[in-house]
């Protein structure tokens, strides 16, 4: 991360990379239950990263940063899910869960990182914008207005898409994948 | 699903999501014309969406920054969030003070008019009690297109009652004092006509100086739409978190059934949790409908099982508050508090130990399973052989008396054979009067015309006792067994195996008569002596241990009951007696005990095993098998499978009607159980009919005071009330004074 800091700040690609590295360094705690007393949650993590990175990078604006961070967060999620899947195949399947606080805060009881990552991937295939909205609203804790500005759509569209995506994910996570 | 399909659903969703429910329906009709599966998918999403709007939480980012101000209140922090919404720490401007501001999550369709809010807030503001967090103000706020009511209430510095008690390691007495204080606060609100409806530890705080503060009083009423079954639906999300504290009538989703006694139930749950650290009904990890069913059906484990030092009074008090039927609970919070106070002052409490149907049927009778007249045949034969054996032995020992005794033995044999023939329901269609009159004659003649030796008289008395049991005449049976014991005690001494056996019979008869405490006390000593005299794994000892389990069950000590039965099963397994007749009864008993302990699956499994073993050993229509099948019907009822339960219970009833005399109590029991299954199907008229007939039989055979009779009457009260036959309900209630506290 230290090396990356010097790389052309302000450029989108390296923004993402830097944010990602920062998040990954922080994210370990989220996915390990032994750190359950750290009540870190994805959103807090993103904001923590923002505070750390904000004065080192010239982000276009806060929304831009948050949307980027949300993408990075999602990547962290996917990586952990994949790692867990490998584990599972090896027969030593430890369920990877979000920390207790993050989990209940998100209403994700019973679902784990794999389920969430899979569901998000499926949503992305079906409707990419809705998956972006979930990233912004859920993973980055952005308001409807902030999300609308970051994705350049109307607030009403964000609001309705968010409601639908949320309902779809809930249905899918609670009933399990249908295949 | 394809992206194209998703897009199709999305377009419809966008169009209808913001409509109110009736317009939504119409729009869906139009937009999904003829495409049922499309409509179904959109509706599923709308349902999830609706639920999430009611109870935010799913994918809710808790980092969302709170609004700066709401109405007259400046938000200064977040105190917490939950199913009901978010609570902020806020500062009111006029008058200037810190308050807790609760913004309640609701969705469209359940909006509260401003005027109603104001009216309710005024009502709630009138609740002035040191134990109730004062409501200052109410209003509404718009967020994300939804209007949400908020309440400003007294900011309470404290912690939930359970945490407080744990952190300060309060004694039982201190905990009880807190409950009394809580009862008094709740009573105050009730007197003002305000129910809480959502009492739970997170709403019952204890302040730093150790005083109770009840939060959210009346908020439940405020946010509840005025009508109907909507309630359950709108609160689905929070229901899961709250259902452990919810009364059975609330879990049924009938808001009209909710009254002060629903709060009394919640007070019972809080007391239970405070005293034992456990929830009376463990609903953790259960699906909503399953949790609701458990609340409605499962009896909580005795507090004494969880904490052996708990007093019987407290157990009775808490379980009275937790009665499934409102009528059996304390009528008010004040009465609950007063009974705890009585206990603390070492005065007799008013509540009586619960005597519910649950405790009944498990052992549909005495489990050695002398169930019907048919059993008499068996018993009498065995007994008669014993008589003959005893007398012949003695004849050898004392030749002088041999002839007389042999003559006596023959006389007894012929009398008993006669009785046997009369009692045999398969061959005899005469009513039970003939048999009973015969037995009564024999009993009367003993000690008058017939002068038998004490040991011979003891044997005959015992046979008579067994025969009476078979006829359901427990009072006469007890007399016969007591006389047997008395005689043997004199002849053989207290520790003789025959004396122990007679004592066992007395204890069993006491259980049959519902005198469980006496029976239990007797059996505790008996088992101990039996282990000493005939050995720990001797069949007789195991039989007695079984009876002890039975008695423990009936006094509500399910854990002891389970331990007894399991010990018996293990010993019999080791001694190759697992499939014996006695063991079948033990299996059935353990199944019912597990049921009471809430382990329905294990119970059902054992019950099925029991029925299969019975059928194999005795055939499908044997009385023992019928008891097993009857229990299976009960398990099914309690697992909420009323159709299956009804079928099983009707089969049993039909066979019993065919084989037993028409007024045999077993038929009454069958009818009462059947009524339970019918009521579960909401076929109340049929249930009333069955239970009425059952009541008449049980009343005649066992008497008005017998718990089976009482329980059947109290069922009738419930069912008549259900269908609005209130006069009849009152009449039944008058018949069953013991079933109402």
Interface residues (C-beta under 8 A of the other chain):
Chain A: X41 X42 X43 X44 X47 X105 X106 X107 X108 X125 X126 X127 X130 X134 X137 X138 X139 X140 X141 X143 X144 X157 X159 X160 X161 X163 X164 X166 X167 X168 X169 X170 X171
Chain B: X1 X2 X3 X6 X7 X10 X13 X14 X17 X18 X44 X45 X46 X47 X48 X49 X52 X53 X57 X58 X59 X60 X61 X62 X63 X64 X144 X145
